[in-house]
């Protein structure tokens, strides 16, 4: 994402919020921007699953690695398919 200019003329990144999700029997923290959390919730609602269940499916599909990045790829691909 592109950095936005703040009120002082400097550059600031969109704020990312970390939330805890329970997956595979343990808690994990995931840091995403609020807009991505909103989209993730919307997709989970559309599929009638919890956000945790959706993230577990994303994680399994993406194997191991950076979960935040896997969620971003999922949302990006989901948007592309919806056009």
N, CA, C and O of each residue as an XYZ file, in Angstrom:
332
protein
N       0.830     -1.172      0.000
C       0.000      0.000      0.000
C       0.875      1.235      0.000
O       1.969      1.237      0.563
N       0.395      2.260     -0.621
C       1.160      3.495     -0.674
C       1.004      4.244      0.641
O      -0.056      4.219      1.266
N       2.077      4.911      1.047
C       2.036      5.710      2.264
C       1.234      6.974      2.014
O       1.266      7.543      0.923
N       0.516      7.402      3.038
C      -0.259      8.623      2.949
C       0.523      9.754      3.590
O       1.347      9.519      4.474
N       0.275     10.966      3.156
C       0.880     12.128      3.773
C       0.115     12.447      5.042
O      -1.116     12.451      5.045
N       0.845     12.716      6.133
C       0.159     13.110      7.354
C      -0.026     14.620      7.389
O       0.395     15.314      6.464
N      -0.647     15.134      8.436
C      -0.954     16.560      8.537
C       0.285     17.440      8.588
O       0.210     18.636      8.308
N       1.419     16.859      8.943
C       2.650     17.621      9.030
C       3.484     17.528      7.759
O       4.632     17.973      7.747
N       2.943     16.971      6.709
C       3.656     16.852      5.445
C       4.545     15.631      5.354
O       5.144     15.377      4.309
N       4.640     14.868      6.439
C       5.456     13.656      6.435
C       4.671     12.494      5.863
O       3.503     12.630      5.497
N       5.316     11.376      5.793
C       4.688     10.192      5.241
C       4.316      9.252      6.376
O       5.108      9.049      7.297
N       3.123      8.679      6.320
C       2.716      7.713      7.333
C       2.043      6.538      6.651
O       1.311      6.702      5.675
N       2.303      5.351      7.178
C       1.687      4.143      6.638
C       0.306      3.964      7.258
O       0.051      4.456      8.357
N      -0.588      3.261      6.557
C      -1.881      2.957      7.167
C      -1.649      2.154      8.442
O      -0.771      1.291      8.491
N      -2.430      2.438      9.459
C      -2.283      1.746     10.745
C      -2.723      0.292     10.608
O      -3.761     -0.007     10.018
N      -1.925     -0.589     11.156
C      -2.249     -2.006     11.160
C      -2.613     -2.407     12.585
O      -1.907     -2.064     13.533
N      -3.694     -3.120     12.725
C      -4.142     -3.576     14.036
C      -3.853     -5.062     14.176
O      -4.090     -5.844     13.255
N      -3.337     -5.439     15.338
C      -3.086     -6.857     15.587
C      -4.258     -7.428     16.366
O      -4.721     -6.849     17.349
N      -4.716     -8.557     15.911
C      -5.805     -9.248     16.590
C      -5.391    -10.698     16.803
O      -4.617    -11.265     16.031
N      -5.918    -11.269     17.851
C      -5.637    -12.671     18.150
C      -6.724    -13.546     17.568
O      -7.913    -13.245     17.676
N      -6.304    -14.619     16.956
C      -7.223    -15.607     16.404
C      -6.839    -16.962     16.959
O      -5.666    -17.220     17.228
N      -7.812    -17.815     17.129
C      -7.522    -19.167     17.580
C      -7.518    -20.079     16.371
O      -8.509    -20.174     15.648
N      -6.418    -20.736     16.161
C      -6.301    -21.646     15.035
C      -5.489    -22.863     15.415
O      -4.456    -22.762     16.075
N      -5.964    -23.990     14.996
C      -5.274    -25.245     15.290
C      -4.981    -25.400     16.785
O      -3.920    -25.887     17.177
N      -5.937    -24.977     17.606
C      -5.810    -25.179     19.041
C      -4.950    -24.175     19.775
O      -4.743    -24.317     20.980
N      -4.449    -23.175     19.098
C      -3.625    -22.178     19.785
C      -3.918    -20.785     19.249
O      -4.415    -20.619     18.135
N      -3.596    -19.782     20.073
C      -3.799    -18.399     19.649
C      -2.625    -17.931     18.821
O      -1.480    -18.315     19.060
N      -2.923    -17.098     17.847
C      -1.881    -16.491     17.039
C      -2.267    -15.039     16.785
O      -3.449    -14.726     16.641
N      -1.293    -14.166     16.730
C      -1.556    -12.763     16.456
C      -1.360    -12.467     14.980
O      -0.392    -12.914     14.365
N      -2.296    -11.704     14.418
C      -2.216    -11.335     13.007
C      -2.368     -9.824     12.919
O      -3.299     -9.252     13.485
N      -1.449     -9.181     12.207
C      -1.474     -7.731     12.064
C      -1.887     -7.373     10.636
O      -1.188     -7.684      9.672
N      -3.055     -6.702     10.526
C      -3.589     -6.257      9.234
C      -4.184     -4.865      9.387
O      -4.565     -4.460     10.485
N      -4.261     -4.146      8.291
C      -4.915     -2.848      8.286
C      -6.418     -3.055      8.514
O      -6.969     -4.102      8.173
N      -7.070     -2.043      9.094
C      -8.500     -2.147      9.420
C      -9.345     -2.508      8.199
O     -10.280     -3.301      8.309
N      -9.029     -1.940      7.050
C      -9.805     -2.227      5.835
C      -9.729     -3.710      5.473
O     -10.715     -4.281      5.006
N      -8.577     -4.335      5.681
C      -8.443     -5.765      5.380
C      -9.200     -6.609      6.406
O      -9.786     -7.632      6.053
N      -9.191     -6.184      7.681
C      -9.996     -6.890      8.685
C     -11.467     -6.834      8.298
O     -12.185     -7.828      8.402
N     -11.913     -5.654      7.847
C     -13.308     -5.506      7.437
C     -13.645     -6.435      6.278
O     -14.691     -7.084      6.283
N     -12.767     -6.500      5.288
C     -13.012     -7.391      4.143
C     -12.988     -8.856      4.554
O     -13.790     -9.656      4.073
N     -12.074     -9.199      5.437
C     -11.981    -10.582      5.906
C     -13.273    -10.975      6.623
O     -13.787    -12.075      6.418
N     -13.800    -10.078      7.464
C     -15.071    -10.343      8.148
C     -16.214    -10.493      7.142
O     -17.070    -11.365      7.292
N     -16.220     -9.641      6.123
C     -17.282     -9.697      5.113
C     -17.249    -11.030      4.361
O     -18.296    -11.629      4.118
N     -16.062    -11.492      3.994
C     -15.935    -12.774      3.283
C     -16.374    -13.913      4.202
O     -17.081    -14.823      3.769
N     -15.960    -13.865      5.462
C     -16.358    -14.906      6.418
C     -17.882    -14.931      6.567
O     -18.487    -16.003      6.581
N     -18.502    -13.747      6.680
C     -19.969    -13.682      6.783
C     -20.632    -14.251      5.532
O     -21.610    -14.994      5.617
N     -20.090    -13.896      4.380
C     -20.647    -14.384      3.111
C     -20.592    -15.905      3.027
O     -21.485    -16.535      2.461
N     -19.544    -16.485      3.592
C     -19.367    -17.943      3.549
C     -19.948    -18.644      4.775
O     -19.857    -19.864      4.907
N     -20.552    -17.849      5.677
C     -21.149    -18.387      6.908
C     -20.158    -19.167      7.762
O     -20.467    -20.242      8.277
N     -18.959    -18.602      7.902
C     -17.941    -19.185      8.772
C     -17.383    -18.068      9.656
O     -17.578    -16.885      9.377
N     -16.699    -18.457     10.706
C     -16.055    -17.458     11.555
C     -14.782    -16.960     10.876
O     -14.254    -17.611      9.975
N     -14.299    -15.810     11.315
C     -13.040    -15.287     10.774
C     -11.919    -16.282     11.061
O     -11.074    -16.526     10.200
N     -11.904    -16.856     12.259
C     -10.873    -17.842     12.603
C     -10.895    -19.041     11.659
O      -9.847    -19.506     11.211
N     -12.102    -19.540     11.358
C     -12.214    -20.679     10.427
C     -11.702    -20.307      9.038
O     -10.997    -21.089      8.399
N     -12.061    -19.110      8.575
C     -11.598    -18.660      7.259
C     -10.078    -18.544      7.234
O      -9.433    -18.981      6.281
N      -9.509    -17.956      8.279
C      -8.049    -17.809      8.347
C      -7.382    -19.174      8.397
O      -6.334    -19.365      7.781
N      -7.961    -20.124      9.114
C      -7.399    -21.481      9.138
C      -7.378    -22.085      7.746
O      -6.414    -22.752      7.373
N      -8.434    -21.858      6.975
C      -8.479    -22.370      5.598
C      -7.419    -21.696      4.732
O      -6.767    -22.345      3.913
N      -7.254    -20.394      4.919
C      -6.232    -19.656      4.173
C      -4.852    -20.183      4.538
O      -4.001    -20.380      3.671
N      -4.642    -20.408      5.820
C      -3.344    -20.884      6.303
C      -3.022    -22.274      5.765
O      -1.891    -22.536      5.356
N      -3.996    -23.150      5.764
C      -3.795    -24.511      5.262
C      -3.474    -24.476      3.768
O      -2.571    -25.170      3.301
N      -4.223    -23.660      3.025
C      -4.005    -23.549      1.581
C      -2.621    -22.984      1.274
O      -1.960    -23.417      0.330
N      -2.192    -22.024      2.072
C      -0.906    -21.373      1.838
C       0.267    -22.093      2.484
O       1.407    -21.633      2.419
N      -0.025    -23.229      3.108
C       0.980    -24.003      3.826
C       1.510    -23.169      4.984
O       0.723    -22.634      5.765
N       2.790    -23.052      5.105
C       3.401    -22.278      6.188
C       3.944    -20.973      5.632
O       4.013    -20.782      4.418
N       4.319    -20.097      6.513
C       4.879    -18.823      6.085
C       4.205    -17.679      6.812
O       3.623    -17.869      7.880
N       4.281    -16.521      6.249
C       3.736    -15.324      6.858
C       2.221    -15.306      6.684
O       1.717    -15.178      5.568
N       1.504    -15.434      7.791
C       0.044    -15.520      7.737
C      -0.576    -14.203      7.266
O      -1.532    -14.214      6.490
N      -0.046    -13.079      7.724
C      -0.572    -11.778      7.282
C      -0.458    -11.638      5.765
O      -1.382    -11.157      5.109
N       0.666    -12.054      5.218
C       0.867    -11.990      3.766
C      -0.102    -12.925      3.048
O      -0.641    -12.576      1.998
N      -0.322    -14.107      3.609
C      -1.258    -15.061      2.994
C      -2.677    -14.491      2.977
O      -3.408    -14.676      2.004
N      -3.068    -13.799      4.051
C      -4.395    -13.193      4.105
C      -4.497    -12.069      3.086
O      -5.517    -11.940      2.410
N      -3.460    -11.259      2.967
C      -3.458    -10.172      1.973
C      -3.603    -10.736      0.550
O      -4.357    -10.196     -0.260
N      -2.877    -11.827      0.252
C      -2.988    -12.468     -1.071
C      -4.401    -12.995     -1.290
O      -4.967    -12.837     -2.372
N      -4.967    -13.618     -0.265
C      -6.323    -14.148     -0.366
C      -7.310    -13.024     -0.681
O      -8.125    -13.157     -1.593
N      -7.244    -11.920      0.064
C      -8.157    -10.789     -0.157
C      -7.963    -10.215     -1.558
O      -8.936     -9.894     -2.239
N      -6.714    -10.087     -1.985
C      -6.421     -9.561     -3.325
C      -7.013    -10.471     -4.402
O      -7.659     -9.994     -5.335
N      -6.797    -11.761     -4.273
C      -7.347    -12.725     -5.237
C      -8.864    -12.735     -5.195
O      -9.512    -12.848     -6.236
N      -9.430    -12.620     -4.019
C     -10.884    -12.596     -3.863
C     -11.461    -11.379     -4.577
O     -12.459    -11.490     -5.290
N     -10.839    -10.225     -4.389
C     -11.288     -9.001     -5.062
C     -11.229     -9.166     -6.576
O     -12.165     -8.802     -7.288
N     -10.109     -9.724     -7.063
C      -9.905     -9.897     -8.506
C     -10.997    -10.789     -9.102
O     -11.520    -10.499    -10.177
N     -11.334    -11.863     -8.409
C     -12.348    -12.791     -8.909
C     -13.742    -12.188     -8.882
O     -14.610    -12.598     -9.653
N     -13.968    -11.217     -8.001
C     -15.292    -10.600     -7.853
C     -15.567     -9.510     -8.886
O     -16.698     -9.038     -8.997
N     -14.551     -9.107     -9.640
C     -14.735     -8.024    -10.634
C     -15.528     -8.493    -11.810
O     -15.776     -7.721    -12.736
